[in-house]
Amino acid sequence: MLSLFDFAVWVLKYHKWPEETTKEMVMQTFVNMYHLTDKEISSLFTQDIEGYPVSNPFRPNAVAWEDLCNSIEPAPDATPSRGATLSFLELKNVGPASSIIMEPNSRLNIITGDNGLGKSFVMECSWWALTGEWCDDVARPMSVTSKPTISYALANKKGIPMKEIVKYDKKNGTWPKSKNAPSIPGLIVYARVDGSYAVWDPAQQYDVNTSSKHVFTREEVWNGSEAIEGLLRDWVSWQRTSNSDESSFEVLKKVLKEMSPPDMGELTPGTPIRTLNDKREIPTIVHPYGEVPITNASAGVRRVITLAYLIVWAWNEHNIP
């Protein structure tokens, strides 16, 4: 049976109500407008209004979707909401503290603090919230009796948050997300504090376990492995075969330009050279004092170069059928 009050509010949503309007007045207006009999009311509606505010049940402006989306369960056959950025993360009884809350801004966020406070742990949990997979070990709760949860929200392009609360499954030692959990279908590249990198792409399956992620050590990113050709070889290969503005090398140059440190100027690729005791051609970066092999660049520049290369590599892999 329908709630008489709910139905009346919906039907009369454009009705001009005075400030002193009560719930009973809304229902009676609806009954009078449609000349409903007591028998019809008892057969079609319930008049229960418990759960509504005792006073001030109305608001001056219409309710927007963002006010409702977190309190309404999705339909059983609804597909997961996709295409978003992380807008909220809350860890309860997980990690180094009983409660950790992070509300990231849409673009740049800086997390600082002493060693051991949980900065890297928050990043690992953020990665999990975005991808549904852990880079390494699963996050362990402080105690399985403390009802540990990880809550997160992804804000879509309109800024509307899509929330998920995940409880720890102590039997299986996992954090099982619901089938309708919000997710991001695009590429995610994660530069980890230990120098390794994680790449997630749901369009590709990188290993025999059909995982959508791959975690590379710094050595693998630069020198290659079974899963990746490596920065040194790919860079030179892309540069030698560059024949259009849309080639991998031209895209890499654009990414390097956007990621260049402001105090250094634009990171521009130079001509590959051979270095002592290395038979390979090594990419170079142009500095005011000359072209420097990227293997001799500063740690910060190497970090930028590595991330730029992985972005281009991941995009190339994403486009492979």
N, C-alpha and C positions, 0 to 999 in steps of 0.2 A: 504493500500500500504506500501511496505517496504521502509525504508530509504536506499538510494543508498550508502551513506557513511558507515552506520552501517553494511550493508551486505558486502560491499567491505572489511572493516576491519576484519570481521569474516572470510571470505573466504581466505584473504591474510594474516592471522595472523602470518604465519611463513615466510613471505616475508622479505628479508633484505632491510630495508629502509635507505636511507642516512639521515643525521641529518637535512638537509634543506627541508625535505619532508613536503608538505602541504596537507590539506584535499582534495583540488582539484586534486592534483597529485595522491592520493590514488584512487579516483573515476575514473579518466581517465585511470589509469593502469588497473583497473578492466574492464572498458569498452573495452579497446583495447585487453585485453587478451581473452575476450569472444566474440569479434566482435559484440557488441550490436549496433543496429540501434537506431536512435532517436525515432522512433515509439515504439520500444520495451522498451526503457528507460522510456518514458512517460506513457506507459501502466502498467509497473511493479513497478516503483520506484518513490519516491519523492526525490528531490535533495535539500530539505531544510536542512541547516546545522546550523540553529540558536540554541543557547544554548551551543554550543561547545566553548572552549577558542579561542579567536582571534589568539593568538600566543602560541607556545609550546603545541600543542594538543597531543603530543606523550610523552611517558615515556620510559626510558631505559629498564625496566623490565616488564614482562607480568603482567596483573592485576590478583591478587589472589582473591579467593572467599570472604575472609574476607573484601576486599575492596568494594565488591559489595553487600553483603548480607543485609546491612542496607538501601540500596537505591532501592532495588527491592521488589515489593509487592509479597507476596506468592500467589500461585495459589488458586482459590476459593475453591477447594476441598482438599487443603493441610492440613495435620494434624499439630497441634501445635508442636513446637520444645520442646523436653523434655530432662531432664538430665543435670543439669547445676548448677553453683553457682552464687550468686549475685555479679556482677562486677561493677554496677553503680546504683546510686539512686539520683534523683534530685527532690526536692520539690519546687514548685513555688507558692507563695502566699498561702501556707499551713503551719499551725503551728506558731512557735514563730518568724519566719523571712520570708522576702519576697523571699529569695532564699537560699536553703541548698543543697549542693552537697557532696556526699560521693562516693569515689571510693575504695571499699575494696580490700585488697590483698587476695590471694587465700586461706590463712590459718588463720593467727592470725591478729586481728585488735583490737586496744585499743582506746576507745573514752573517753576523759577526759574533764573536764570543770566545771565551777561553777553551782550551782543549778539554774534551770529555763532556761537553755540555749537550752534545747530540746534534750538531749541525749536519754532519754527514748522514746521520741516521734519518733526519727529517728529509734529506734529499732522496735517500733510498726509498722512503715511504711515499714520497711524491712521485717517484718513478713508477712505483707499484700502482698508485692511484690512477695514473695516466695510462698504463699499459696492461695492468692486471698480472704482471709477472715480476718476480724478484731477480735482481742481477745475480745475487749469490744466495746466501742463506735467508730463509724466511724470518721475518721479524718475530722475536719471541716476547710473549707477555711477561710482565713482572710476576704475575701469579695467575694461574688458570681459574682460581676461585674469586678473582677480583673483577670478573666480567669485563675483560679487555675488549675494546672496540677501536676501529679505525673509521672515522667519518671523513668524507670528502665531498666537494661540490665542484662541478665543472660548469662554467658560465658559457652559454652559447653566444653566437654572434650578436644577439640582441641584449646580452647581459643577463639573461634569465638563468638563475642557478638550477642545476639538476643534482640533487643530493643522493648520497648512498651511505648507509651505515652498515659496516661489516663486522660481524662478531667472530671471534676466534673459535675455530673448530679444534678443540683439544684432542679429540680422538684421532684425527688425521694430521694435526699440526699444520693446518692451512687457514687461509683467510678467504672463504668462498664468497664470491660476489654473486648477486642475483642475476638471472638471465636478462633482466631489463636494466642492468647497471649502466650508467652513462659511460661512454667511451669516446676515444678520439681515433678516427680512422687514418689519420695522416702519419707522416714520419716523425719520429722523436729521436734526437741524438743527445746523449747524456755524457758530459765530460766529468769523470769521477775524480775524487780527490787523490786517489792513489796513482793517477796517470793513465788508467785504463779508460776505455770508452764503451758505452753501450748504445746500440742502434736497434730501434724497434720499428717494424714495418709489417702491419697485418696483411699486406698484399703479397709478402714473400715468406717463405718458410725456409729458415736457414740451416736446420739440422734435422737429424733423423727423428727427433722427438717432436717434430712439427711445431717448434716454437717460433714465434714471430720476432724473437730478439736474438742478438748476438753480442757477446761481450768480448772486446778485443783488448789485449795488452798494448802498451805503447809500442813495444817491439813489433807486434804483429801489424799495427797500423802503418808503421814506417817501412818494414821490410817484407810484409806479406805473410800469408798463411794459406791453408787450403781454401779458406772462405773469402779471402781478400787479396788482391794483387799487391797492394801496398802503395803508400804515398810516393816513394822514390821511383818506382817503376811506372806507376800510372801517370804521375806528373810529366815525366819525360815523354812517355808515349802519347799523352794527350797533346803536349806541346808540338811534337814532331808531326802529328797528323791533323792539327787544327786547320780547318778549311772553311769555317763559317762562323758568324757571330753567335750561333747557337751551339757550337761545339763545346765539349766538356772543358777544354782549356779556357775558352772565353768565359764560360760560366764561372770557372774557378777564379779567374782574374777579377770578375765582378764581385764575387763573395769576399775575396781578399781585400778589395777596395773598401767594402762596407765594414769589414771587421778590423781595419787598420787602426792601431793605437793613435790617438790624436797627436801625441807628442813626437811621433816618429814619421808622420806623413804616410802617404799611400804605400802599401806593400806591393811592389811591382816585380813580377818574375823577370829574371834575366836569362842569359844563355846557359844551358847545362854545361858542366865541365867535369873533367876527370880529376880526382883528388889522389893524393899519395896513398898507396897501398889499397886502392879500391878500383876494381876494373869497371864499375858501373859509372854511368853519367849521373851526376848529382845536380838537382835543380838549384838555382841561385835566386837570391833576392837582391834587388838594386838598392844600394845605399849611396849617400852623397860621396863616400870615399871609395866606391867601387862595388862590384858584384860579389856577394858573399855566399858560399854554399850554405844551404839551409841546415846542414848538419853542424855548422859552426855558428849559427844564429843564436841569439840569447834565448834563455828558457821561455820567457814570455812570448817571444815571436814564434818559437817552435810550437808553443801551445795553440796560438792563434792559427798557424798554418795547418796544424793537425786537424783542428776542428773544422776549418774551412774545407779541407780535403774530404773529410768524412761526410760533410753535408752534400757535397757534389757527388761523391761515390754512392751514398745512400739514395740520392735522387735518381742516379743512373740505374741502380739496381731496381728501384721501384718501378721504372718504366720498362723493364724487361718482361715480356709476356710470360 
